């Protein structure tokens, strides 16, 4: 009998354990523009909830963090996500989801166009819409000034450029080439283009609050452009832009567990 039990245990070790390992989901969870992922923030609260439900989560301070102020181009930001993905894998994650809130969601969709093998893209209250003419009018099409500087060989020089975040107007002191990469209406930060260009077999969860400015644009703004996938999910929850990470945490967990 002991021999039979030992054989069964050996088989379980060889075949069952790897299966469990494959089920370990990890999420790169990115904050919004001028935001943070500290414990008391909406993204921090979501991260804590997910960790309490057996999801590996890391919350890096990204180039659009309040203390960094677009200190990298959109393209170079993808390299920072690469580093975060590598960290997730070192923690045992084998199914990698890249997600974020607001501008973090924007960057997540961009990452999904340039990297294969992701288990999913999680777009929480997506934000930053440089392709919209109304948005650009409100900031005086300042991307054109940045473009002129780049074309004149002054892309590394900093200037005060106009910004708009959830209806609030401000100026940010950044390099011209960095600003252009984020605000060019035909550039890398255009979500409808990114969603349409997601790598094959990459499911997308787009979760939005019904009081969010983006809500009225509906799924046809970008979500409907995603390549077909049975795990694609367009989810509406209560509340506004800032509340979505917390108000949608149960729906997000269910989706992550389904991958």
Secondary structure by P-SEA (a helix, b strand, c coil): caaaaaaaaaaaaacaaaaaaaabbbbbcccccccccccccaaaaaaaaaaaacbbbbbccccccccccccccaaaaaaaaaaaaaaaaaacccbbbbccccaaaaaaaaaaaccccccbbbbcccccccccaaaaaaaccaaaaaaaaaaacccccccbbbbbcccccccccccaaaaaaaccccccccaaaaaaaccccbbbbbbbbccccccccccccccccccccccccccccccccccccccaaaaaaaaaaac
